[in-house]
Amino acid sequence: MTRRRAALFVRTAVLAGLVGLLEICCRTGIIDPLTVIPPSDMFASMIDHLRSGELDESIVNTFSTILLAFVLAVGGGTLAGALVHRSPRLRDVADPLLASYYSVPTFIFYPLLVALLGLGKAPLVVLGVLSAAPAVMISTLSGLDGVSPVLLKLARVHRLSPARTLWWIVLPAALPRLFSGFKLALSYALIGVIAGEFILSGTGLGYAISFAYQSFDNRAMYGLMLFVLLVAVTANGILYVWEGWLARRRSRG
Amino acid sequence: MSDFVLENAPPSRTSRGRVRAFDAAVLALLILALWQAIGSWTQGVAVSPPLQTLVYLFGLLRTWMFWDHAAATLTAFLVAFALSALIGLALGLIFGIRRFAGEVAEPILAGFYTIPKVTLYPVVLLVFGLGMSAKIAFGVMHGLVPMTLFTLGAVRNLPPVLIRTAKVLRLSPGRTMLWVLIPACMPEIVNGLRISFSLSLLGVLIGEMFSSQRGLGFLLVNGMAQNNVPLSTAVVTVIVGVSIAANSLMLRLGGRATRRSN
């Protein structure tokens, strides 16, 4: 525990030092202010833009798209994983497919999706689902593989109905793996949606950043960038802590 | 491991193999049918059907223009991948041996892995300027972290006896890496290379799709902008085909490395 604390302390110090170094380099002109603005300015710009309310619509747009993609990916991925897990024959087909799907840069489908579905929320949601669902599917498969047979035997001995077996035995046993899939799904959905908005879109935070870049508004660009990164880090951090909490509770009980 | 498989092998292994091949063929046909359905449903406005795409692709492969763009992407990608692999390997080995440094660095790297790096691309452009070096830097930003994390994990999980043996034999740090760590971590390293390969390709392609004048990513976006549907579909087909082929090759190499280390 003390070692973990020490690591946390050093990590915080390293990050703070890097931010401080960047601030000094920008303030003294070692780094051209036209390239990177000082971190304190980024923060001030972020606060300004959030206060002004001009971003409210983009924020709502982006996060509702991400949430929708995440929910669809988790639902669809879990269902597909459970289905494939039941049939070894499907599994033989799905395993190599999933392994090679990972290597395909899903993002290149985005222009095709835009042409297919029109510019707007739909292609972004599909892109988010395409990038996130396979991760959920893989973790569902490995979670279900990890349920030890003796637990299923126990369920049979107690004559649990399939629904109860699922709810009381399979789900708790598979939860840690499932959870790590959900964690990946959130960050993939977030990356997919924001990248889509950035490259080709008319709304959202990704679009706002690319718009600020193209109109040479560095201050706005860095403020927005900081906001998106902070939200991403916070969301992932919450899931990370939650996962640790689940694991600890499990090892205790 | 292999004994176990042999013991439990069903009596008719070839028939299972045949079923698998059959299923794979059915899957391929399904994908083609879906592609054809989307193509005809939209009447070629968004996606051109498989046969037409293939014909177009063969014509495209004969043009000088295509190879010029492909070469731009390939150069950027190869440099980005090589840098990711080498730097990632070195960092992973160092963070793996120096446990405390590893504990400090790992959450930072994992956090960087999960953020939408595309938002940082304007910074890369401002720092490196438009052109090849920005694309390479962006590819490295995507490919470096997974390579580091995989190597780090592999070194950390090594049986301590290997590292102690290296110490007893008084191997220099360089030789310890070359003769002990890298061979022992080979399966994980190949896995890291595989992930790093696809992510650095993704980085380079995204870089090309956003403000670039050359490369397959540019060709794809340009095809969309000019409403040249067969062109963009053909480019997507090429990229998907190449990445699946490279991935399968590396999966096979990884399997061989795992068997050898067992």
Interface residues (C-beta under 8 A of the other chain):
Chain A: R3 R4 A6 A7 V10 R11 V14 L15 L34 T35 V36 R89 D92 V93 P96 L97 A99 S100 Y102 S103 V104 P105 F107 I108 F109 P111 L112 V114 A115 L116 S187 L190 I191 I194 A195 F198 I199 L200 G206 I209 S210 Y213 N218 M221 L224 M225 V228 L229 A232 V233 N236 G237
Chain B: V19 R20 D23 A24 L27 I38 T42 V45 A46 V47 F100 E103 V104 A105 P107 I108 G111 Y113 T114 I115 P116 K117 V118 T119 L120 Y121 P122 V123 L125 L126 V127 R194 I195 F197 S198 L201 L202 L205 I206 M209 F210 G217 L220 V221 G223 M224 V229 S232 T233 V235 V236 I239 V240 S243 I244 A246 N247 S248 L251
